[in-house]
């Protein structure tokens, strides 16, 4: 079995869970990170182990430095040297226009969608970069097509946070390109996951899907395939790149 070790944040459900399962099938040892949904995350890890893979579930709020430190220390001790990071954890809130947003909501969105990926990427670089004695690796950020579209009247704050991830991807990719680390982003569009319920419209994908060029919403497994491609040697000459998995939107 491969000694590749991947951390997938927010992997108890949706795109994160699909990515964890696919990574395990590809031979990765998987850390399933979660913040609150312990039962779901433990089920993902248990399913991987039942299928013959290696996985642990670790609770940590990735927007908090101390918890990120503990998360990475647990991976070091239980799985070995990290070789891949998928920054997937994120959130959105009730659909709203920008002029109705408040400071508390913005703070929550920035913490989950920007601070978390920055903190995790920093820890990953310290482990994977040849500058620190590592053997290289790959980081894939899960962005959003919203960073291009703006999400007016619904999630301008979410879209802006994902725009920050686009910028971080380019900047970090250039910082560590000579240190054996590739940094890329997958930007999903309308995907059938539970995140839409957080915005108050669980059926949002079904409402919007008929207007998409491909006429349907996407599945988490379709996004996972793009993520695993960017983690793999098949994309060895790609860094600072973006793959949109958005049905043509």
CORQUILIN-V989115 format. One record per residue. RES is the residue in one small letter. PHI is phi in radians with two decimals (999 if undefined). PSI is psi in whole degrees, 0 to 359 (999 if undefined). Layout:
res=RES phi=PHI psi=PSI
res=RES phi=PHI psi=PSI
//
This chain:
res=x phi=999 psi=144
res=x phi=-1.05 psi=149
res=x phi=-1.65 psi=11
res=x phi=-1.16 psi=135
res=x phi=-2.13 psi=126
res=x phi=-2.15 psi=137
res=x phi=-1.80 psi=127
res=x phi=-2.08 psi=114
res=x phi=-1.42 psi=149
res=x phi=1.01 psi=47
res=x phi=-1.75 psi=15
res=x phi=-1.44 psi=348
res=x phi=-2.71 psi=169
res=x phi=0.98 psi=224
res=x phi=-1.07 psi=320
res=x phi=-1.09 psi=316
res=x phi=-1.14 psi=317
res=x phi=-1.09 psi=321
res=x phi=-1.20 psi=320
res=x phi=-1.06 psi=314
res=x phi=-1.13 psi=317
res=x phi=-1.20 psi=320
res=x phi=-1.04 psi=318
res=x phi=-1.10 psi=319
res=x phi=-1.09 psi=330
res=x phi=-1.50 psi=4
res=x phi=1.72 psi=4
res=x phi=-1.32 psi=147
res=x phi=-1.49 psi=129
res=x phi=-2.04 psi=132
res=x phi=-1.77 psi=117
res=x phi=-1.62 psi=102
res=x phi=-1.52 psi=146
res=x phi=-2.61 psi=160
res=x phi=-1.84 psi=317
res=x phi=-2.31 psi=331
res=x phi=-1.61 psi=74
res=x phi=-1.07 psi=315
res=x phi=-1.07 psi=317
res=x phi=-1.14 psi=316
res=x phi=-1.15 psi=317
res=x phi=-1.09 psi=325
res=x phi=-1.17 psi=321
res=x phi=-1.09 psi=312
res=x phi=-1.11 psi=318
res=x phi=-1.12 psi=321
res=x phi=-1.10 psi=322
res=x phi=-1.12 psi=315
res=x phi=-1.14 psi=320
res=x phi=-1.06 psi=326
res=x phi=-1.43 psi=4
res=x phi=1.73 psi=4
res=x phi=-1.61 psi=183
res=x phi=-2.06 psi=125
res=x phi=-2.72 psi=146
res=x phi=-2.25 psi=152
res=x phi=-1.93 psi=129
res=x phi=-2.30 psi=123
res=x phi=-1.38 psi=133
res=x phi=-2.94 psi=136
res=x phi=-1.47 psi=107
res=x phi=-1.29 psi=357
res=x phi=-1.53 psi=1
res=x phi=-2.06 psi=124
res=x phi=-0.98 psi=315
res=x phi=-1.09 psi=322
res=x phi=-1.27 psi=326
res=x phi=-1.15 psi=318
res=x phi=-0.99 psi=314
res=x phi=-1.16 psi=320
res=x phi=-1.02 psi=310
res=x phi=-1.22 psi=325
res=x phi=-1.12 psi=323
res=x phi=-1.14 psi=318
res=x phi=-1.09 psi=315
res=x phi=-0.94 psi=315
res=x phi=-1.33 psi=324
res=x phi=-1.78 psi=334
res=x phi=-2.07 psi=335
res=x phi=1.83 psi=190
res=x phi=-1.07 psi=129
res=x phi=-1.21 psi=136
res=x phi=-2.17 psi=352
res=x phi=-2.69 psi=143
res=x phi=-2.30 psi=133
res=x phi=-2.03 psi=109
res=x phi=-1.45 psi=89
res=x phi=-1.88 psi=331
res=x phi=-1.02 psi=137
res=x phi=-3.05 psi=173
res=x phi=-2.64 psi=166
res=x phi=-2.48 psi=171
res=x phi=-2.26 psi=187
res=x phi=-0.87 psi=137
res=x phi=-0.94 psi=135
res=x phi=-2.84 psi=152
res=x phi=-1.33 psi=159
res=x phi=-1.07 psi=323
res=x phi=-1.28 psi=359
res=x phi=-1.89 psi=3
res=x phi=-1.39 psi=152
res=x phi=-2.14 psi=171
res=x phi=-1.07 psi=320
res=x phi=-1.11 psi=317
res=x phi=-1.11 psi=314
res=x phi=-1.04 psi=320
res=x phi=-1.09 psi=318
res=x phi=-1.14 psi=316
res=x phi=-1.13 psi=314
res=x phi=-1.10 psi=319
res=x phi=-1.07 psi=311
res=x phi=-1.25 psi=318
res=x phi=-1.67 psi=342
res=x phi=-2.08 psi=304
res=x phi=-1.04 psi=315
res=x phi=-1.00 psi=307
res=x phi=-1.04 psi=323
res=x phi=-1.12 psi=313
res=x phi=-1.11 psi=318
res=x phi=-1.20 psi=321
res=x phi=-1.11 psi=321
res=x phi=-1.07 psi=315
res=x phi=-1.14 psi=321
res=x phi=-1.13 psi=318
res=x phi=-1.08 psi=318
res=x phi=-1.09 psi=336
res=x phi=-1.65 psi=325
res=x phi=-1.69 psi=331
res=x phi=-1.13 psi=138
res=x phi=-1.11 psi=338
res=x phi=-1.08 psi=331
res=x phi=-1.85 psi=13
res=x phi=1.56 psi=8
res=x phi=-1.41 psi=177
res=x phi=-1.96 psi=21
res=x phi=1.57 psi=180
res=x phi=2.91 psi=193
res=x phi=-2.45 psi=143
res=x phi=-2.11 psi=130
res=x phi=-2.10 psi=122
res=x phi=-1.64 psi=138
res=x phi=-1.66 psi=102
res=x phi=-1.59 psi=221
res=x phi=-2.89 psi=145
res=x phi=-1.06 psi=342
res=x phi=-1.03 psi=333
res=x phi=-1.11 psi=335
res=x phi=-1.59 psi=331
res=x phi=-1.70 psi=337
res=x phi=1.51 psi=340
res=x phi=0.86 psi=51
res=x phi=-1.07 psi=144
res=x phi=1.17 psi=7
res=x phi=-2.32 psi=294
res=x phi=-2.49 psi=57
res=x phi=-1.08 psi=325
res=x phi=-1.19 psi=318
res=x phi=-1.09 psi=314
res=x phi=-1.04 psi=318
res=x phi=-1.13 psi=322
res=x phi=-1.13 psi=325
res=x phi=-1.32 psi=333
res=x phi=-1.11 psi=323
res=x phi=-1.09 psi=322
res=x phi=-1.17 psi=323
res=x phi=-1.01 psi=313
res=x phi=-1.14 psi=317
res=x phi=-1.08 psi=320
res=x phi=-1.01 psi=311
res=x phi=-1.12 psi=312
res=x phi=-1.13 psi=313
res=x phi=-1.17 psi=322
res=x phi=-1.00 psi=319
res=x phi=-1.25 psi=326
res=x phi=-1.11 psi=321
res=x phi=-1.98 psi=10
res=x phi=-1.04 psi=327
res=x phi=-1.56 psi=6
res=x phi=-2.02 psi=17
res=x phi=1.47 psi=10
res=x phi=-2.03 psi=130
res=x phi=-1.80 psi=140
res=x phi=-2.27 psi=119
res=x phi=-2.42 psi=169
res=x phi=-2.32 psi=140
res=x phi=-1.83 psi=131
res=x phi=-1.99 psi=95
res=x phi=-1.22 psi=155
res=x phi=-1.76 psi=230
res=x phi=-1.44 psi=106
res=x phi=-2.04 psi=142
res=x phi=-1.29 psi=89
res=x phi=-2.40 psi=173
res=x phi=-1.33 psi=354
res=x phi=-1.11 psi=332
res=x phi=-1.15 psi=333
res=x phi=-1.11 psi=330
res=x phi=-1.11 psi=332
res=x phi=-1.54 psi=0
res=x phi=1.60 psi=5
res=x phi=-2.42 psi=82
res=x phi=-0.99 psi=330
res=x phi=-1.65 psi=22
res=x phi=-1.01 psi=318
res=x phi=-1.06 psi=315
res=x phi=-1.13 psi=327
res=x phi=-1.19 psi=318
res=x phi=-1.54 psi=334
res=x phi=-0.91 psi=319
res=x phi=-1.05 psi=340
res=x phi=-1.58 psi=355
res=x phi=-1.39 psi=150
res=x phi=-0.95 psi=321
res=x phi=-1.53 psi=354
res=x phi=1.30 psi=14
res=x phi=-2.70 psi=160
res=x phi=-1.40 psi=165
res=x phi=-1.65 psi=167
res=x phi=-1.87 psi=149
res=x phi=-0.94 psi=325
res=x phi=-1.13 psi=330
res=x phi=-1.21 psi=324
res=x phi=-1.23 psi=319
res=x phi=-1.03 psi=322
res=x phi=-1.05 psi=318
res=x phi=-1.17 psi=320
res=x phi=-1.08 psi=313
res=x phi=-1.16 psi=328
res=x phi=-1.07 psi=315
res=x phi=-1.25 psi=336
res=x phi=-1.34 psi=335
res=x phi=-1.53 psi=164
res=x phi=-1.07 psi=343
res=x phi=-1.08 psi=337
res=x phi=-1.92 psi=33
res=x phi=-1.08 psi=342
res=x phi=-1.91 psi=20
res=x phi=-1.98 psi=122
res=x phi=-2.61 psi=148
res=x phi=1.21 psi=23
res=x phi=-1.86 psi=165
res=x phi=-2.30 psi=134
res=x phi=-2.02 psi=118
res=x phi=-1.55 psi=126
res=x phi=-2.03 psi=76
res=x phi=-2.39 psi=19
res=x phi=1.10 psi=24
res=x phi=1.60 psi=358
res=x phi=-1.28 psi=999
//
